Amino acid sequence: MKKLILVLAALGYIATVTTAKTTFSITKTSKMVVLSEDKHFACIEACDTCIASCKKVVAVCAKEKNAKMAECKKLCKECITVCTNTVKLMKEKSANCKNKCLECAKVCEKCATECDKFDTADCKKCAIDCRNAANHCRGM
């Protein structure tokens, strides 16, 4: 089981790295040239992946009706909401984006911790995707 989790984590990381597009913009000022990396795209991608994984876990929890998974389902729903709102703000290049990303990172971490408590493949993948989104959000 541990090998499966490691393989899934490695595949998720490889997929994230190979599909992430980095945009550079050069701004000239009177004194220097500033090179800034646009982190929004990678963070949006990570949040979208997290949303998809959380939705899948919510669907699985709804089918199983396992009382032990109630908190997992609740946190996944919260994670979906926060990630969706954060993505919206990032796409709008909102001034509140950084604060929302930090909030999103906290919720994603809580969700990942809860999903890790279960042995289903969907929960394990969700935990990996939530941690990835949390890391990207903290980096904003």
C-alpha positions as CSV (number, residue, x, y, z in Angstrom):
1,M,0.0,0.0,0.0
2,K,2.9,2.4,0.8
3,K,4.5,1.7,-2.5
4,L,1.2,2.5,-4.3
5,I,1.0,5.8,-2.4
6,L,4.5,6.7,-3.3
7,V,3.9,5.8,-6.9
8,L,0.8,8.0,-7.0
9,A,2.6,10.8,-5.3
10,A,5.5,10.6,-7.8
11,L,3.0,10.5,-10.8
12,G,1.2,13.5,-9.4
13,Y,4.4,15.4,-9.0
14,I,5.6,14.5,-12.5
15,A,2.3,15.5,-14.0
16,T,2.3,18.8,-12.2
17,V,5.8,19.6,-13.2
18,T,5.3,18.6,-16.9
19,T,2.1,20.4,-17.4
20,A,2.8,23.6,-15.4
21,K,3.5,26.5,-17.7
22,T,5.5,29.4,-16.4
23,T,5.1,32.9,-17.7
24,F,7.7,35.5,-17.3
25,S,7.2,39.2,-17.7
26,I,9.9,41.8,-17.8
27,T,9.1,45.2,-16.5
28,K,11.5,48.0,-17.2
29,T,11.8,50.8,-14.7
30,S,14.1,53.8,-14.8
31,K,16.6,52.1,-12.5
32,M,16.4,48.4,-13.2
33,V,14.8,45.6,-15.1
34,V,12.5,43.4,-12.9
35,L,11.9,39.8,-13.8
36,S,8.7,38.4,-12.2
37,E,7.4,34.8,-12.5
38,D,3.7,34.4,-12.8
39,K,2.8,31.8,-10.2
40,H,-0.9,32.1,-10.7
41,F,-1.1,29.5,-13.5
42,A,0.6,26.8,-11.5
43,C,-1.5,27.5,-8.4
44,I,-4.7,27.6,-10.4
45,E,-3.9,24.2,-11.9
46,A,-3.1,22.7,-8.5
47,C,-6.3,24.1,-7.0
48,D,-8.4,22.8,-9.9
49,T,-6.8,19.3,-9.4
50,C,-7.6,19.5,-5.7
51,I,-11.2,20.5,-6.5
52,A,-11.6,17.5,-8.8
53,S,-10.2,15.1,-6.2
54,C,-12.3,16.5,-3.4
55,K,-15.4,16.1,-5.6
56,K,-14.6,12.5,-6.2
57,V,-14.2,11.8,-2.4
58,V,-17.5,13.6,-1.7
59,A,-19.2,11.3,-4.2
60,V,-17.6,8.2,-2.7
61,C,-18.5,9.3,0.8
62,A,-22.1,9.9,-0.3
63,K,-22.3,6.4,-1.8
64,E,-20.8,4.6,1.2
65,K,-22.6,6.5,3.9
66,N,-19.9,5.7,6.3
67,A,-20.3,7.7,9.6
68,K,-16.5,7.7,10.1
69,M,-16.1,9.6,6.8
70,A,-18.5,12.4,7.7
71,E,-15.7,14.8,8.7
72,C,-13.8,13.9,5.5
73,K,-16.8,14.7,3.4
74,K,-17.4,18.0,5.2
75,L,-13.7,19.1,4.8
76,C,-13.7,18.1,1.2
77,K,-16.8,20.3,0.6
78,E,-15.2,23.2,2.4
79,C,-12.0,22.7,0.4
80,I,-14.0,22.7,-2.9
81,T,-15.6,26.0,-1.9
82,V,-12.4,27.7,-0.7
83,C,-10.4,26.5,-3.7
84,T,-13.1,27.6,-6.2
85,N,-13.2,31.1,-4.6
86,T,-9.4,31.3,-4.6
87,V,-9.1,30.3,-8.2
88,K,-11.7,33.0,-9.1
89,L,-9.7,35.7,-7.3
90,M,-6.4,34.5,-8.9
91,K,-8.0,34.7,-12.4
92,E,-9.1,38.2,-11.6
93,K,-5.6,39.1,-10.3
94,S,-7.3,40.4,-7.1
95,A,-5.4,42.4,-4.5
96,N,-6.9,40.0,-1.9
97,C,-5.4,37.0,-3.7
98,K,-2.5,36.4,-1.3
99,N,-4.7,36.4,1.8
100,K,-7.2,34.1,0.2
101,C,-4.4,31.7,-0.9
102,L,-3.1,31.5,2.7
103,E,-6.6,30.7,3.9
104,C,-6.9,28.1,1.1
105,A,-3.6,26.5,2.1
106,K,-4.9,26.0,5.7
107,V,-8.1,24.4,4.5
108,C,-6.3,22.2,2.0
109,E,-3.9,21.0,4.7
110,K,-6.8,20.1,7.1
111,C,-8.6,18.2,4.3
112,A,-5.3,16.3,3.4
113,T,-4.8,15.3,7.0
114,E,-8.4,14.0,7.2
115,C,-8.2,12.2,3.9
116,D,-5.0,10.5,5.0
117,K,-6.9,8.7,7.8
118,F,-8.6,6.5,5.2
119,D,-7.1,3.7,3.0
120,T,-9.2,4.3,-0.1
121,A,-7.2,5.2,-3.3
122,D,-9.5,8.3,-3.8
123,C,-8.8,9.6,-0.3
124,K,-5.0,9.1,-0.7
125,K,-5.0,10.8,-4.0
126,C,-7.1,13.7,-2.6
127,A,-4.6,14.1,0.3
128,I,-1.7,14.3,-2.2
129,D,-3.6,16.8,-4.4
130,C,-4.7,18.9,-1.4
131,R,-1.1,19.1,-0.1
132,N,0.1,20.1,-3.6
133,A,-2.5,22.9,-3.7
134,A,-1.6,24.0,-0.2
135,N,2.1,24.2,-1.2
136,H,1.3,26.3,-4.3
137,C,-1.0,28.6,-2.3
138,R,1.6,29.2,0.4
139,G,4.1,30.1,-2.4
140,M,1.9,32.9,-3.8
